[in-house]
Amino acid sequence: MRGKLGIFLRNARGNLTVLMAIVAPAVIAAAGFSVETGYWYYLNAKAQNAADIASYAGAVSLRNGASVQEAKTAALAEAGTLGFSSTTGATLEANVPPKSGAHINPNSIEVLIDYPVPRFFSSLFSNKAIDGNARSVAVFAIAADACVLATHTTAPEALHLSGSASVSISGCEFMSNSISDAAFYMEGSSALHVDCVNMVGNYGFNGGSYSLTLDECNNPRTHLSRAEDPYANVPVPSTHGCDNLGGGPPSDPTILSPGPDGIRKFCNGLQLNGNYIFEPGVYIIDGGDFRIKGNSIVSGDDVTFYLADGTELDFNGNSTVTFQAPDAGTYEGLVFFGDRADTSSVHQINGTNSSSITGAIYTAGADLVFTGDFSGLDGCMQLIAGTIEMTGNTTINSSCDSYGIVWATVPGVASLAE
């Protein structure tokens, strides 16, 4: 019995050796093909990543004003740094516009990468060449002018249209620097017609019968870089002593003039009730409110009002306000210039359809509530505030160079599309 068992074991070991000799090549082949196929997948992912980065680089170049040839060169150079160039055996092509796909337009760039796929274990069975390829398309939008800019970086509803607001913007755009999920918000029966609405965060709507019409983009653009403050370097007016309002017959226009250096300062606010005309100059309102009461008629050309120490604007809806900013000089384009450090004030501007503010209402740190019917000459008015709420009717245009307005710039956007 023991002898037979020994013979069986000796035969089994021999059979196993033979079986392993037969199976081993298949196991090695499977392992070799698996490793080789995995490498091919890796190479394909690497090529696609290179194409994506290259097309994006080309789109950024076009957005920044580069020529088509310069953008193509930038794109192909980027692919080269990632290992795909003629020296590595790859064939690259950049096309503006793309030759195929859903974005055949001059605001898009296509990058094609063809590359040789090396054979390793599989070369034992075939010498036929394998070609890999990757394709990517990126699109871009050129920077635009913003005539309404909310500068607060985190506030929800930093740009807010509500009630029956009817706002028409021609040739420029809305921009919210807030990263909030509702950086731009519409509700009620508000209506907005504008080239595009842009924001760092996202946008929201709340029921009602709101209406949003966009001329230059299909949807509000989200997750952009922040717009820069166009008046960030304008200096604060020099310090002055306080002055009184002065008298004047209630039925006659009261003429208000600046001092010899073109600046006049009113302390503890400025209350206007009647008919007033401001002569050209800079007027500092220090503390209290700048209030224009009902049925008043107040005007001034080439004027700038600097709001210091928490001064708040409070214009009654029954008053008629006609102000125009200087079109040259230090304060060109600025009608109202709020203390940048003031982050707690709320400015309320209400007027009639005969009211006109030509220039910028610039209160970069504070909040602005804009109601009633307002516009500027030729629609030239600009709103820049920490947050902006609009509930009235407003028309704004962008062809305003002659009025000294300096528009904020909405950053151009580049993104992968295919």
C-alpha positions in Angstrom: 0.0 0.0 0.0 2.7 2.5 0.9 4.5 1.6 -2.3 1.5 2.4 -4.4 1.0 5.7 -2.6 4.6 6.7 -3.3 4.2 5.9 -7.0 1.0 8.0 -7.1 2.7 11.0 -5.4 5.7 10.7 -7.7 3.4 10.7 -10.7 1.3 13.6 -9.4 4.3 15.8 -9.0 5.4 15.0 -12.5 1.9 15.7 -13.8 1.8 19.1 -12.0 5.2 20.0 -13.5 3.9 19.2 -16.9 0.7 21.2 -16.3 2.6 24.2 -15.1 4.9 24.1 -18.1 1.8 24.2 -20.3 -0.1 26.9 -18.4 2.8 29.2 -17.6 3.1 30.8 -21.0 -0.6 31.7 -21.0 -0.3 33.2 -17.5 2.7 35.2 -18.4 1.0 36.3 -21.7 -2.1 37.4 -19.8 0.0 39.3 -17.3 2.0 40.9 -20.0 -1.1 42.0 -22.0 -2.6 43.4 -18.8 0.4 45.5 -18.0 0.7 46.7 -21.5 -3.0 47.6 -21.8 -2.8 49.5 -18.5 0.1 51.5 -19.9 -1.9 52.3 -23.0 -4.8 53.6 -20.9 -2.3 55.7 -18.9 -0.8 57.1 -22.1 -4.3 58.0 -23.4 -5.2 59.8 -20.2 -1.9 61.7 -20.3 -2.5 62.8 -23.9 -6.0 63.9 -23.1 -4.8 65.9 -20.1 -2.1 67.5 -22.3 -4.8 68.4 -25.0 -7.1 69.9 -22.3 -4.3 72.1 -20.8 -3.1 73.1 -24.3 -6.5 74.2 -25.5 -7.2 76.1 -22.3 -3.8 77.9 -22.7 -4.8 78.8 -26.2 -8.2 80.1 -25.1 -6.6 82.2 -22.4 -4.2 83.7 -24.9 -7.0 84.6 -27.3 -9.0 86.1 -24.4 -6.0 88.2 -23.5 -5.8 89.7 -27.0 -3.2 87.5 -28.6 -3.4 86.8 -32.3 -4.6 83.4 -33.6 -1.1 82.3 -34.5 0.2 83.4 -31.1 -2.6 81.4 -29.4 -1.8 78.3 -31.5 1.9 78.6 -30.6 1.1 78.9 -26.9 -1.2 75.9 -27.0 1.3 73.6 -28.8 4.1 74.8 -26.5 2.0 73.8 -23.5 1.5 70.3 -25.0 5.2 70.0 -25.6 6.0 70.7 -21.9 3.7 67.8 -21.1 5.6 65.3 -23.3 3.8 65.6 -26.6 5.8 67.2 -29.4 7.4 66.3 -32.8 10.6 65.3 -30.9 8.6 62.6 -29.0 7.0 61.4 -32.2 3.7 63.1 -31.7 1.8 65.1 -34.3 0.0 68.2 -33.0 -2.5 70.5 -34.5 -4.3 73.6 -33.2 -7.3 75.1 -35.0 -9.2 78.4 -34.7 -12.0 77.8 -35.2 -12.3 74.1 -34.6 -12.7 71.9 -37.6 -15.6 69.9 -36.0 -17.9 69.7 -33.1 -20.4 72.1 -31.5 -18.1 75.1 -31.2 -17.0 76.0 -34.7 -16.6 79.7 -34.1 -13.6 82.2 -33.7 -14.0 82.2 -29.9 -13.0 78.5 -29.7 -9.7 76.7 -30.1 -9.2 73.0 -30.9 -6.1 71.0 -30.1 -5.5 67.5 -31.7 -2.7 65.2 -30.5 -1.8 62.0 -32.4 0.9 60.0 -30.8 2.6 56.5 -31.3 1.6 53.8 -28.9 4.6 51.6 -28.1 4.3 47.8 -28.2 6.0 45.6 -25.6 4.8 42.0 -25.1 2.3 42.3 -27.9 5.1 42.8 -30.4 5.7 39.1 -30.2 2.4 38.6 -32.0 2.0 41.7 -34.2 4.2 44.5 -35.5 1.3 46.6 -36.7 1.6 50.3 -35.5 -0.8 51.6 -33.0 -1.8 55.3 -33.1 -3.3 57.1 -30.1 -5.2 60.4 -30.3 -6.7 63.0 -28.1 -8.9 66.1 -28.8 -9.9 69.1 -26.7 -11.8 72.3 -27.4 -11.8 75.4 -25.1 -13.8 78.5 -25.5 -13.4 82.0 -24.2 -15.2 85.3 -23.7 -13.5 88.7 -23.9 -13.5 90.9 -20.8 -16.5 93.3 -20.7 -17.5 96.5 -19.0 -19.6 96.4 -15.8 -21.8 99.4 -15.1 -23.3 97.7 -12.0 -20.8 96.2 -9.6 -21.4 94.7 -6.1 -18.0 94.6 -4.3 -18.8 92.6 -1.2 -16.9 89.3 -1.4 -19.2 87.1 0.7 -22.7 88.7 1.1 -25.7 86.7 -0.1 -27.9 88.5 -2.6 -25.1 91.1 -3.1 -26.9 92.1 -6.4 -30.6 91.9 -5.7 -33.6 92.8 -7.9 -37.0 92.7 -6.2 -40.5 94.1 -6.3 -41.4 95.6 -9.7 -37.9 96.7 -10.6 -37.5 97.2 -14.4 -33.8 97.6 -15.3 -32.5 97.9 -18.8 -28.7 97.9 -19.4 -27.2 98.3 -22.9 -23.6 97.6 -23.8 -22.4 96.7 -20.3 -23.0 94.1 -17.7 -23.8 93.2 -14.1 -21.0 91.9 -11.8 -21.1 90.5 -8.3 -17.8 89.9 -6.5 -19.6 87.8 -3.8 -18.7 84.1 -3.5 -22.2 83.4 -2.1 -24.5 80.7 -3.7 -26.9 83.6 -4.3 -24.4 86.3 -5.3 -27.0 87.5 -7.8 -30.7 87.2 -6.9 -34.1 88.0 -8.5 -37.6 87.8 -7.1 -41.0 89.3 -7.4 -42.0 90.8 -10.7 -38.6 92.3 -11.3 -37.3 92.5 -14.9 -33.7 92.8 -16.1 -32.5 93.2 -19.7 -28.7 93.2 -19.8 -25.8 91.8 -22.0 -24.8 89.4 -19.2 -24.9 88.8 -15.5 -21.6 87.7 -13.9 -20.5 86.6 -10.5 -17.8 84.9 -8.4 -20.4 82.6 -6.7 -23.7 81.4 -8.0 -27.2 82.9 -8.6 -30.8 82.3 -7.4 -34.4 83.1 -8.2 -37.4 83.1 -6.0 -40.9 82.5 -7.6 -42.9 85.4 -8.8 -42.9 86.5 -12.4 -39.4 87.8 -12.7 -37.9 88.2 -16.2 -34.2 87.9 -17.1 -33.2 88.7 -20.7 -29.5 88.2 -21.6 -28.1 89.4 -25.0 -24.5 88.1 -24.9 -24.6 84.9 -22.8 -27.0 82.0 -22.6 -27.1 81.9 -18.8 -25.6 84.0 -15.9 -21.9 83.3 -15.8 -20.6 81.9 -12.5 -17.3 81.2 -10.7 -15.4 84.1 -12.4 -12.5 86.1 -10.9 -13.5 89.2 -9.1 -13.7 92.5 -10.9 -11.3 95.2 -9.9 -12.5 98.5 -8.3 -12.0 101.1 -11.1 -11.8 104.0 -8.6 -9.6 102.3 -6.1 -6.8 104.8 -6.5 -8.8 108.0 -6.4 -7.6 110.0 -3.4 -9.8 111.2 -0.6 -10.4 115.0 -0.7 -8.2 117.0 1.6 -9.5 118.0 5.1 -11.4 121.2 5.5 -13.0 123.2 8.2 -16.8 123.0 8.6 -19.1 125.3 6.8 -22.8 126.2 7.3 -25.4 125.8 4.6 -26.2 129.5 4.5 -29.5 131.2 3.8 -31.5 131.9 0.8 -35.1 132.8 0.0 -37.2 129.6 0.0 -38.8 130.4 -3.3 -35.5 131.2 -5.1 -32.6 128.9 -6.0 -30.0 128.8 -3.3 -26.6 128.7 -5.0 -23.9 126.7 -3.2 -20.3 127.3 -4.1 -17.1 125.5 -3.2 -14.2 127.3 -1.5 -11.3 128.9 -3.4 -9.5 125.5 -3.7 -12.7 123.9 -5.2 -13.7 122.1 -2.0 -16.4 122.8 0.6 -17.2 120.8 3.7 -20.5 120.5 5.5 -20.4 118.9 9.0 -23.3 117.0 10.7 -25.0 116.2 7.4 -26.8 118.3 4.8 -30.6 118.7 4.7 -32.0 120.3 1.6 -35.6 121.3 1.3 -36.4 123.6 -1.6 -34.5 124.7 -4.7 -30.7 124.4 -4.7 -28.0 124.6 -7.3 -24.4 123.4 -6.6 -21.7 125.1 -8.6 -18.8 122.9 -9.9 -16.5 121.5 -7.2 -16.1 118.9 -4.5 -18.4 118.9 -1.5 -17.6 116.9 1.6 -20.6 115.8 3.7 -19.1 114.8 7.1 -21.4 112.9 9.4 -25.2 112.8 9.6 -27.3 112.4 6.4 -27.3 114.0 3.0 -31.0 114.3 2.7 -33.1 115.8 -0.1 -36.6 116.1 1.1 -39.8 115.8 -0.9 -40.7 118.3 -3.7 -37.2 119.7 -3.6 -35.3 120.5 -6.8 -31.6 120.1 -6.5 -29.0 120.2 -9.3 -25.3 120.6 -10.0 -22.9 120.1 -13.0 -19.3 119.0 -12.6 -19.9 118.1 -8.9 -18.6 115.4 -6.6 -19.9 114.7 -3.1 -17.6 112.9 -0.8 -19.5 111.0 2.0 -17.4 110.9 5.2 -17.8 109.5 8.8 -20.9 107.5 8.1 -22.8 110.0 6.0 -25.8 108.3 4.4 -27.7 109.4 1.2 -31.4 109.8 1.7 -33.3 111.1 -1.4 -37.1 111.4 -1.3 -39.0 110.0 -4.1 -40.9 113.2 -4.7 -37.8 115.3 -5.2 -36.1 116.0 -8.5 -32.3 115.5 -8.5 -30.1 116.4 -11.4 -26.4 115.8 -10.8 -23.5 115.4 -13.3 -20.0 114.3 -12.5 -16.8 116.1 -13.7 -15.7 114.7 -17.1 -12.0 115.4 -16.3 -9.6 115.8 -13.4 -9.1 113.8 -10.1 -12.8 113.0 -9.6 -13.9 112.5 -13.2 -16.9 110.3 -13.5 -17.7 110.4 -9.7 -20.9 112.0 -8.5 -21.0 110.3 -5.1 -17.8 109.0 -3.5 -18.3 107.1 -0.3 -15.7 106.5 2.4 -14.2 103.1 1.4 -13.8 102.1 5.1 -17.5 102.6 5.8 -19.1 99.2 5.7 -22.2 99.9 7.8 -24.0 102.7 6.0 -27.1 102.1 3.8 -27.7 104.7 1.1 -31.2 105.1 -0.2 -31.8 106.9 -3.5 -35.3 107.5 -4.8 -36.4 109.8 -7.5 -38.8 110.7 -10.2 -38.6 110.0 -13.9 -37.2 113.5 -14.3 -34.3 112.8 -12.0 -30.9 112.2 -13.4 -27.5 111.2 -12.0 -24.9 111.2 -14.7 -21.7 109.5 -13.5 -20.9 107.0 -10.8 -22.5 106.4 -7.4 -19.5 104.8 -5.8 -19.8 103.6 -2.2 -17.5 100.5 -2.4 -17.9 99.5 1.3 -21.5 100.4 2.0 -24.9 99.2 0.8 -27.0 100.9 -1.8 -30.8 100.7 -2.1 -31.8 102.1 -5.5 -35.5 102.8 -5.9 -37.7 105.0 -8.1 -37.0 106.1 -11.6 -33.4 107.1 -12.3 -31.0 107.3 -15.1 -28.2 109.6 -16.4 -27.8 111.7 -19.5 -27.8 109.3 -22.4 -28.3 106.6 -19.8 -24.8 107.2 -18.4 -24.9 106.1 -14.8 -22.8 103.6 -12.9 -23.5 101.8 -9.6 -20.7 100.5 -7.4 -21.4 99.5 -3.8 -20.8 96.7 -1.3 -24.3 95.4 -2.0 -26.9 96.8 -4.4 -30.7 96.3 -4.2 -32.8 97.6 -7.1 -36.5 98.0 -6.8 -37.2 100.8 -9.3 -36.9 101.6 -13.0 -33.4 102.3 -14.3 -31.9 102.6 -17.8 -28.1 102.5 -18.2 -25.9 102.6 -21.3 -22.2 102.2 -21.8 -21.3 104.8 -24.5 -20.2 107.3 -21.8 -16.6 108.2 -22.4 -17.5 111.8 -22.8 -18.8 111.8 -19.2 -15.6 110.6 -17.6 -17.0 107.3 -16.3 -14.4 104.6 -15.7 -16.1 101.2 -16.1 -15.2 98.2 -14.0 -14.0 95.2 -16.0 -15.7 91.8 -15.9 -12.9 89.3 -16.2 -13.0 87.3 -19.4 -13.6 83.6 -18.9 -12.0 80.6 -20.6 -13.2 77.1 -20.1 -13.1 73.6 -21.6 -16.1 72.8 -23.8 -15.4 69.5 -25.6 
